[in-house]
Amino acid sequence: MEKRKYGKTDMEVSVLGFGGSEIGSGVSESDVKQLLNSALDAGLNVIDTAECYGQSEELIGNTLAHRRDDYYLFTKCGHAADFDAPDWDPVMLEQSIDRSLKRLKTDYVDVIHLHSCSEEVLRRGEVIEVLQRAKQAGKTRYIGYSGDHTNALYAINTGLFDSLETSVNIADQEAIALTIPEARKHGMGIVAKRPIANAAWTLETVGPQEYPFVYWNRLRDLNYGFLQDEEVQKSIERALRFTLSIEGIDTAIVGTTKPSRWTENAALLKEGALPKEHFEAIRSRWEEIAEPEWVGQT
């Protein structure tokens, strides 16, 4: 699998990574073991999770601690999941980082991202200082920001972060002009989250409280021809290749609970970057249809 240099870090990351949110609930350890080990064997070397993804960190630790040298491990902090404290409390953040390391059965992670932190909180400085202390203590090699829109732009322009994780896909393109170029100027590694827009176009109906609802609505308005004309797997391929064709994207994280799905997704990338005319058609449609309020989705 193709690998790309991750910003100014010493990492070369697989263009397709694994997002750990979906394995956080209702997935057996045996399925996770099969899924992650087969993905590592197929060339995966980026695994991303978070403190608030249910059992995700524990499952990753239980199944992959013995292969720690085979992959880069990213996690996120900020939400007071199971802590009797408010989000972004500095003491809670330190405790959360230590708990993540324990769950993941490792002495360090490669990147800790602040998880969708607002500009208001960032301006106070305390949460950034917590991550900097974790880096100095060897608990993480690099520090990052995970988020979107103007909050992400502020984080980038502090110049304090090594990594950006942001939403970008066929239904979420604000970052292409707003934040990704700035992050690259600062030498940040860039992770695309939600790179296939939750495959929202494959769903018959989506309720307002469901995670893919915003993308489902946007895609109805965007009405890309290829989503109607191509079979589902081919349309997913085009969507994923679009995201990985955006200048500056180093890796795209896709979550799944199915043991064979990551390797199936990896196979979709065998043709490489999307042809320029296909890429530009998607961009042009977005620029024609997108409303001002279609900001990056956290």
C-alpha positions as CSV (number, residue, x, y, z in Angstrom):
1,M,0.0,0.0,0.0
2,E,1.2,3.5,-0.8
3,K,2.7,5.5,2.1
4,R,3.0,9.2,2.5
5,K,5.3,11.4,4.6
6,Y,3.3,12.7,7.5
7,G,4.0,16.4,7.6
8,K,7.3,17.2,9.4
9,T,7.2,14.1,11.5
10,D,9.3,11.0,11.0
11,M,6.3,8.9,10.1
12,E,5.4,7.5,6.7
13,V,1.8,6.5,6.9
14,S,-0.4,4.2,4.9
15,V,-2.9,6.2,2.8
16,L,-5.7,4.2,4.2
17,G,-5.9,4.1,8.0
18,F,-8.3,2.5,10.4
19,G,-10.8,4.6,12.5
20,G,-11.7,3.0,15.8
21,S,-15.1,4.5,16.6
22,E,-17.3,1.8,15.1
23,I,-15.6,-1.0,17.1
24,G,-16.4,0.8,20.3
25,S,-19.6,-1.1,21.0
26,G,-21.2,-4.4,20.2
27,V,-18.2,-6.0,18.5
28,S,-16.5,-9.1,19.7
29,E,-12.8,-9.2,20.5
30,S,-12.3,-12.1,18.1
31,D,-13.8,-10.0,15.2
32,V,-11.6,-7.1,16.1
33,K,-8.5,-9.4,16.3
34,Q,-9.2,-10.7,12.9
35,L,-10.0,-7.3,11.4
36,L,-6.9,-5.5,12.7
37,N,-4.4,-8.2,12.3
38,S,-5.5,-8.9,8.7
39,A,-5.3,-5.1,8.0
40,L,-1.8,-4.8,9.4
41,D,-0.8,-7.8,7.3
42,A,-2.2,-6.0,4.2
43,G,-0.3,-2.8,4.8
44,L,-2.2,-0.7,7.3
45,N,0.0,1.2,9.7
46,V,-2.3,4.0,11.1
47,I,-4.9,3.3,13.8
48,D,-6.9,6.1,15.2
49,T,-9.2,6.0,18.2
50,A,-10.4,8.2,21.1
51,E,-11.2,8.2,24.8
52,C,-14.9,8.4,24.2
53,Y,-15.3,5.5,21.7
54,G,-16.6,3.0,24.2
55,Q,-14.4,-0.1,24.3
56,S,-12.3,0.9,21.3
57,E,-9.1,1.6,23.1
58,E,-9.3,-1.5,25.2
59,L,-10.0,-3.7,22.2
60,I,-7.1,-2.3,20.3
61,G,-4.8,-2.8,23.3
62,N,-6.0,-6.3,23.9
63,T,-5.6,-7.4,20.3
64,L,-2.5,-5.5,19.1
65,A,-0.2,-4.7,22.0
66,H,2.1,-7.5,20.8
67,R,2.4,-5.8,17.5
68,R,3.0,-2.2,18.7
69,D,6.0,-1.7,16.5
70,D,3.9,-2.5,13.4
71,Y,1.7,0.6,13.4
72,Y,1.3,4.3,14.4
73,L,-1.3,4.8,17.1
74,F,-3.3,8.0,17.4
75,T,-5.9,8.8,20.1
76,K,-7.9,11.8,21.1
77,C,-8.7,13.5,24.4
78,G,-11.0,16.2,25.8
79,H,-14.4,14.6,26.5
80,A,-14.9,13.6,30.2
81,A,-16.1,10.1,29.3
82,D,-16.7,8.4,32.6
83,F,-14.9,11.1,34.6
84,D,-16.6,13.2,37.2
85,A,-15.3,16.5,35.6
86,P,-16.3,18.9,32.9
87,D,-14.9,18.5,29.4
88,W,-11.5,20.1,28.8
89,D,-10.7,20.2,32.6
90,P,-6.8,20.1,32.6
91,V,-6.6,17.6,35.5
92,M,-9.2,15.3,33.8
93,L,-7.2,15.6,30.5
94,E,-4.1,14.3,32.2
95,Q,-6.0,11.5,33.8
96,S,-7.7,10.7,30.5
97,I,-4.3,10.4,28.7
98,D,-3.0,8.1,31.3
99,R,-6.1,6.0,31.1
100,S,-5.8,5.8,27.3
101,L,-2.2,4.5,27.6
102,K,-3.3,1.9,30.1
103,R,-6.3,0.8,27.9
104,L,-4.1,0.7,24.8
105,K,-1.4,-1.3,26.7
106,T,1.4,1.0,25.6
107,D,3.8,3.4,27.1
108,Y,3.2,6.0,24.4
109,V,1.1,6.9,21.4
110,D,2.4,8.5,18.3
111,V,-0.2,11.4,18.3
112,I,-2.7,12.7,20.8
113,H,-5.3,15.0,19.3
114,L,-7.5,17.5,21.1
115,H,-10.9,16.2,20.3
116,S,-13.1,18.9,18.7
117,C,-12.0,21.6,21.0
118,S,-13.5,25.1,20.5
119,E,-11.4,28.2,19.8
120,E,-12.6,29.7,23.1
121,V,-11.1,26.7,25.0
122,L,-7.9,26.8,22.9
123,R,-7.4,30.5,23.7
124,R,-7.2,29.7,27.4
125,G,-4.1,27.7,26.7
126,E,-4.4,25.1,29.4
127,V,-5.4,22.2,27.3
128,I,-2.5,22.8,24.9
129,E,-0.1,22.9,27.9
130,V,-1.5,19.5,29.0
131,L,-0.6,17.9,25.6
132,Q,2.8,19.6,25.6
133,R,3.6,18.1,29.1
134,A,2.5,14.7,27.8
135,K,4.9,15.1,24.9
136,Q,7.7,16.2,27.2
137,A,7.0,13.1,29.4
138,G,7.2,10.7,26.5
139,K,3.5,9.8,26.6
140,T,3.1,11.0,23.0
141,R,5.5,11.7,20.2
142,Y,3.5,14.4,18.6
143,I,0.4,16.5,19.5
144,G,-2.5,17.4,17.2
145,Y,-5.9,19.0,16.8
146,S,-9.0,17.1,15.6
147,G,-11.8,19.3,14.4
148,D,-13.2,21.6,11.7
149,H,-14.2,25.0,10.5
150,T,-12.8,28.1,12.2
151,N,-11.9,26.3,15.4
152,A,-9.5,24.2,13.3
153,L,-8.1,27.3,11.6
154,Y,-7.3,28.9,14.9
155,A,-5.6,25.7,16.1
156,I,-3.5,25.5,13.0
157,N,-2.4,29.1,13.2
158,T,-1.2,28.8,16.8
159,G,1.8,26.9,15.2
160,L,1.8,24.6,18.2
161,F,0.4,21.4,16.7
162,D,2.1,18.7,14.6
163,S,-1.1,17.1,13.3
164,L,-4.6,17.9,12.0
165,E,-7.5,15.5,11.8
166,T,-10.4,17.0,9.9
167,S,-13.6,16.0,8.0
168,V,-13.3,16.1,4.3
169,N,-15.2,14.2,1.6
170,I,-17.5,14.6,-1.4
171,A,-20.2,16.1,1.0
172,D,-17.8,18.1,3.2
173,Q,-15.3,20.2,1.2
174,E,-14.8,23.4,3.3
175,A,-11.5,22.2,4.6
176,I,-10.0,22.0,1.1
177,A,-9.7,25.8,0.9
178,L,-10.0,26.9,4.5
179,T,-7.7,24.7,6.6
180,I,-5.8,22.1,4.7
181,P,-3.5,24.6,2.8
182,E,-2.8,26.4,6.1
183,A,-2.0,23.2,7.9
184,R,0.4,22.2,5.1
185,K,2.1,25.6,5.4
186,H,2.8,24.8,9.0
187,G,4.2,21.4,8.2
188,M,1.4,19.5,9.9
189,G,0.5,15.9,9.0
190,I,-3.2,15.7,7.9
191,V,-5.7,12.9,8.5
192,A,-9.0,12.9,6.6
193,K,-11.8,11.7,8.8
194,R,-15.2,10.6,7.4
195,P,-13.5,10.3,4.0
196,I,-16.5,8.5,2.4
197,A,-19.1,10.8,4.0
198,N,-20.4,7.8,6.0
199,A,-21.6,6.3,2.6
200,A,-24.7,8.3,3.3
201,W,-26.0,7.9,-0.3
202,T,-26.4,4.2,0.2
203,L,-29.0,4.7,2.9
204,E,-32.7,4.7,2.0
205,T,-33.7,7.1,4.8
206,V,-31.8,8.7,7.7
207,G,-33.4,10.3,10.7
208,P,-32.4,13.8,12.0
209,Q,-30.7,12.3,15.0
210,E,-28.6,9.9,13.1
211,Y,-24.9,10.5,12.4
212,P,-25.0,10.6,8.6
213,F,-28.1,12.9,8.4
214,V,-26.2,16.1,7.4
215,Y,-24.3,14.3,4.7
216,W,-27.4,12.5,3.5
217,N,-29.2,15.8,3.0
218,R,-26.3,17.5,1.3
219,L,-25.8,14.7,-1.1
220,R,-29.5,14.9,-2.2
221,D,-28.8,18.5,-3.1
222,L,-25.5,17.8,-4.7
223,N,-27.0,15.0,-6.7
224,Y,-23.7,13.7,-8.1
225,G,-24.4,11.7,-11.2
226,F,-21.9,8.9,-10.3
227,L,-23.8,8.1,-7.1
228,Q,-26.8,7.2,-9.2
229,D,-25.1,5.7,-12.2
230,E,-22.5,3.5,-10.6
231,E,-22.9,0.4,-8.4
232,V,-22.4,1.0,-4.7
233,Q,-18.9,-0.4,-4.5
234,K,-17.7,1.7,-7.5
235,S,-19.3,4.9,-6.0
236,I,-17.5,4.2,-2.7
237,E,-14.3,3.8,-4.6
238,R,-14.7,7.1,-6.4
239,A,-15.6,8.9,-3.2
240,L,-12.6,7.5,-1.3
241,R,-10.2,8.2,-4.2
242,F,-11.5,11.8,-4.3
243,T,-10.6,12.4,-0.7
244,L,-7.1,10.9,-1.2
245,S,-6.6,13.0,-4.3
246,I,-6.9,16.3,-2.3
247,E,-3.5,17.9,-2.1
248,G,-2.2,17.7,1.5
249,I,-4.1,14.6,2.7
250,D,-1.7,12.1,4.1
251,T,-4.0,9.3,5.3
252,A,-7.8,8.7,5.4
253,I,-9.3,6.8,8.3
254,V,-12.2,4.5,7.6
255,G,-14.0,2.6,10.3
256,T,-15.7,-0.8,10.1
257,T,-16.8,-3.7,12.2
258,K,-16.5,-6.3,9.5
259,P,-13.3,-8.3,9.6
260,S,-12.8,-8.3,5.8
261,R,-13.9,-4.7,5.1
262,W,-10.6,-2.9,5.6
263,T,-8.8,-5.0,3.0
264,E,-11.7,-4.6,0.7
265,N,-11.5,-0.8,1.0
266,A,-7.7,-1.0,0.4
267,A,-8.3,-2.8,-2.8
268,L,-10.4,0.2,-4.0
269,L,-7.3,2.3,-4.1
270,K,-5.3,0.2,-6.6
271,E,-6.0,2.7,-9.4
272,G,-4.4,5.5,-7.4
273,A,-5.5,9.1,-7.6
274,L,-8.8,10.0,-9.2
275,P,-8.5,11.3,-12.8
276,K,-8.3,15.1,-12.8
277,E,-11.5,15.5,-14.8
278,H,-13.4,13.4,-12.3
279,F,-11.9,15.3,-9.3
280,E,-12.7,18.6,-10.8
281,A,-16.3,17.6,-11.6
282,I,-16.9,16.9,-8.0
283,R,-15.2,20.1,-6.9
284,S,-17.2,22.1,-9.4
285,R,-20.5,20.6,-8.3
286,W,-19.7,21.5,-4.7
287,E,-18.8,25.1,-5.6
288,E,-22.0,25.4,-7.6
289,I,-24.4,23.9,-5.0
290,A,-22.9,24.2,-1.5
291,E,-24.6,26.6,0.9
292,P,-22.5,29.0,3.1
293,E,-23.7,27.1,6.2
294,W,-22.2,23.8,4.9
295,V,-19.3,24.0,7.2
296,G,-17.0,21.1,8.3
297,Q,-18.8,18.5,10.3
298,T,-17.3,17.5,13.6
